[in-house]
Amino acid sequence: MSLGLGIVLFVIGAILAFALNLTVDWVNLQLVGYILMIAGAIVIILGIVLLARRRRSISTSQTSVDPATGSRVTRNEHSAPEDPTVL
């Protein structure tokens, strides 16, 4: 969702900054377009960082010998980090 929002903000900002030749007295549309483009780029970068953090996982494997029976015991643990969107 954050990647899509960032792309939409960037596209709307680019349209306002470069493609629209409209003059409004109370607001500078070109400046608003640049601000939206910067905000869109920041949202895209944050979205990529959060996706990279979410996909990280930790895997642990331990093999030992049971002293009572002499058999080999293998224990596997898999854990993923907490969801960064949940507080």
Backbone hydrogen bonds, N-H to C=O, Kabsch-Sander energy under -0.5 kcal/mol:
donor,donor_aa,acceptor,acceptor_aa,energy
5,L,1,M,-2.4
6,G,2,S,-2.3
7,I,3,L,-2.2
8,V,4,G,-2.4
9,L,5,L,-2.6
10,F,6,G,-2.3
11,V,7,I,-2.6
12,I,8,V,-2.6
13,G,9,L,-2.4
14,A,10,F,-2.3
15,I,11,V,-2.3
16,L,12,I,-2.4
17,A,13,G,-2.5
18,F,14,A,-2.7
19,A,14,A,-0.7
19,A,15,I,-1.1
20,L,15,I,-1.3
21,N,19,A,-0.6
24,V,22,L,-0.5
24,V,27,V,-0.5
29,L,27,V,-0.9
32,V,28,N,-2.0
33,G,29,L,-2.1
34,Y,30,Q,-2.0
35,I,31,L,-2.4
36,L,32,V,-2.4
37,M,33,G,-2.1
38,I,34,Y,-2.2
39,A,35,I,-2.5
40,G,36,L,-2.5
41,A,37,M,-2.1
42,I,38,I,-2.2
43,V,39,A,-2.3
44,I,40,G,-2.2
45,I,41,A,-2.3
46,L,42,I,-2.6
47,G,43,V,-2.4
48,I,44,I,-2.2
49,V,45,I,-2.3
50,L,46,L,-2.5
51,L,47,G,-2.1
52,A,48,I,-2.1
53,R,49,V,-2.1
54,R,50,L,-2.1
55,R,51,L,-1.4
56,R,53,R,-0.9
58,I,79,S,-3.3
60,T,77,E,-2.8
62,Q,75,R,-2.5
64,S,73,V,-2.8
66,D,64,S,-0.5
66,D,71,S,-3.3
70,G,66,D,-2.7
73,V,64,S,-3.8
75,R,62,Q,-3.1
77,E,60,T,-3.0
79,S,58,I,-2.8
86,V,83,D,-1.4
87,L,85,T,-0.5
